[in-house]
Amino acid sequence: MAIPVLIIGRSGSGKTYSLKNFNADEVGVISVEKGRLPFRSDIKVAKVPKDPTGGEARDAAQLNAAKYSWIMRAVKNAKTKS
């Protein structure tokens, strides 16, 4: 069973660096930024689409809600695959 963990911190605090301590089959990343991991890794990265509604969101609140739903589906799917 997967346990979702949210890591939040200031720039340079070691959030990404801490991922180097995991095996690629033990961890996955859901990225809301367009960047990639700053080191070579086989860790799977799921990138949140810029607009998961396909252009149907009328405002920022709808767009944020769609991104939240996308992330929650990704977490649920990760839990069921283990």
Buried (B, 14 or more C-beta within 10 A) or exposed (E): EBEEEEEEEEEEEEEBEEBEEEEEEEBBBBEEEEEEEEEEBEBEEBEBEEEBBEEEBEEEEEBEBBBEEBBEEBBEEBEEEE
